[in-house]
Structures are given as C-alpha cells and as structure tokens.
Amino acid sequence: MFTTKKIALVSVINDLVTDNRVKKTCITLQECGFDVVLIGRHLPSSLPINNFSFKTQRMKLFFLKGPLFYLFFNFRLFLKLLFSRAHLLYANDLDTLVPNYLVSKIKSIPLIYDSHELFCEVPELIKSPIKKRIWLFFESKIVPRLSHCITVNDSIANIFEKKYKTKFNVVRNISDTENNFQPKTKTDLNLPLNKKIILLQGAGINIDRGAEELIDAMHFVDGALLLIIGSGDVWGVLENKIKANGFTNKVTLIYKIPKNELMHYTYNADLGLSIDKNTNLNYYFSLPNKFFDYLQANVPILASRLPEIEKIITKYNIGDFIESHEPTAIAAKINEMLFSDKLITYKSNIAKVNSQINWHEEKKKLIAVIKDATAFA
C-alpha cells in the first residue's frame, strides 16, 4: 500500500462488522491523519463489510476456537504485522497484544493497548484455571512495560493501575451520533403497533447475561414484544426456549446485524435492558456498548445494579434496576416501567444526558493518547 500518510495497523480478534468501539477508534485515527488498516478474522457467519472508510483485512483460519485457534491467530497476526509498513500499532484486548508487543519492539513502532474488559475474568477463563494462568502470564509480563494503555471505565482502570502500576486512560463506549439518521417506523420494521417494545441487544449475549431469565419473564408480561438482537453462546438455548414456551408472538430473535441496521430497532424500543449477572469481575465492572446505544436512541434503561451502570442511571435518573434475576422479579419491574408515567421523565432526562455524555467529547481523550504515543514516532 503506497501512501504519504502514516499508517496505523489496528488489530482485533473478532470479524470486525459489529465491533463499534473499534470502528470509532479507526475513524478517530483517520481524523488524526493516519491511513488505517483494521485486521481481524473471517468467520463462516461473518457479515459483509460495508461503508467502512478505512481498509480492512480479515484472516481465514482453519481452527475457529480453542488453543489451536489462538495459537494460529496470533502467529498469523505476528507475521502480518511484521511484514507490513506501519507507524503505529493498536492492539484491542489481550488476545491480540502478544504479537503487537513483539513487533513493536522488533521494529521500534509505538503501541497503544486498548483493553475492552477484564479479559482474565471472563466466565470462559474462570472455568478454565489453566487457560487463565496462561493469559495472566502474558498480561503480567507485557502490561507493566507499556506506556499507552486505554480501557472502558474508571473501575477497570483502577484495577489495572493497582495491579500493574501502569496508567490506563478511560475512553468509554459512548455511541457516535450519525448525521441525518432517520429511524424506520414500526411499520417499516414489521413491529406490532399495539405493543410496547422491550429490547436486549449485544454481540455477546452469553451465559450469565440474563437473557434466559428474560425470556421466562415474558410469561408474566402482556402488551409487549421482547426483541433480542445480536449473537452469543446462548443463542441456541434462547431459540429452544421460545419454541418450548410458544412465545413466537412474544419474543423475536434477530441474529447479528450491522450497527446502522440495529439502531432502527433501538430507536423504536420503549425499554432497553442490560441485566448481566454479578458472577465475575468482568461483568460486575462492565459498562457495555448497548448502554450508550440506548441513551443515544433516548430509550430508558432497566439494568442490574452493577457499579458503573448504576452510577450513571442514578445520577441522571434515566432508568431503574432489577433486584434479582428471578423471572417474576424481572417481569414485575418491566411492567412497572412500561406502564408508568416515569417513562416520560426518564426520556426527558436522557435528552439532557446526551448533551453531556457524547462521543464528540469522549474521543478527545483518545486523540490525546494517540498524539502522545506518536509524538516522537
């Protein structure tokens, strides 16, 4: 690739299409004067890449999961980074950090590390102590040697800083407003006009995210349709639950779709849910993309009492909380919120919040890290 601009290579282990944090990062790098190449992988279920203003490369791998997948992905990524021209490397999450770190040292290229979560505390690693020790080894050896680190909220930043004595800058997953976006109507989306819309969205609808109990809760909710949009490791379980309960008119699953399509549904929701369970530190300290997507669409939020989420909901009075994951408790709170005058108050408050919490302001922190990392490059 011939260019007179500096080149930033951005790495992520997913298939690129639904990772909106990474997309915003790439656009911000472009605004800082870089030609950007986003590197990820191609899956059998990968959606086509449309309307990205930067270059993308997706690697096809023979192994799709397990130790061999991670080994071959990191080896392929190492070779790609090593033999590509670059002036900045940008690693998203721990599973891309090792090859980025090695190449940054070999070629003396500045590196930014963006940790989207407490990677070593995800449920998959908690249940596999050997795998967790391996990832913790890499994290503990590399992170203390890094100069430019980013994460998604204050709680996770504090944990990393205490553990590794390395500064982590906070750049939250705040949604970027699309100019001239005109949401489709319920009629356009084939949504019922006579029902309230409850929405759970996300690319990681996995175990302990509350989706199973949410479907069970629909036994006790009338006059509403539950939309679950995204993907995750419990998707098959959710499909079976809907069939077993005869909920085809109460619950609709929509497999992952691009952000610009997803937001049409978000804008038509009456209530947005984020009900992760407090079963691990990663979920406990989360502040997910969907939370800010709901705010952008002026949708009140029903959430678990997790500290980063509770802090914003309570401060601005933009939603409420479930007190347990019992289906009856979830249903009771949904019914209370959907048919209460408080919904109007929540919506009014969200409009005020969006003037204070927005990507235009948040990305200034990312730009500062980029400029600092490349000041002498």
Secondary structure by P-SEA (a helix, b strand, c coil): cccccbbbbbbbccccccaaaaaaaaaaaaaaccbbbbbbbccccccccccccbbbbbbbbcccccaaaaaaaaaaaaaaaaaccccbbbbccccccaaaaaaaaaabbbbbbbbcccccccaaaaacaaaaaaaaaaaaaccccccbbbbccaaaaaaaaaaccbbbbbbcbbbbbbcbbbbbccccccccccbbbbbbbccccccccaaaaaaaaccccccbbbbbcccccaaaaaaaaaaaacccccbbbbccccaaaaaaaaaaccbbbbccccccccccccccaaaaaaaaabbbbbbcccaaaaaaaaacccccccccccaaaaaaaaaaaaaccaaaaaaaaaaaaaacccccccaaaaaaaaaaaaccc
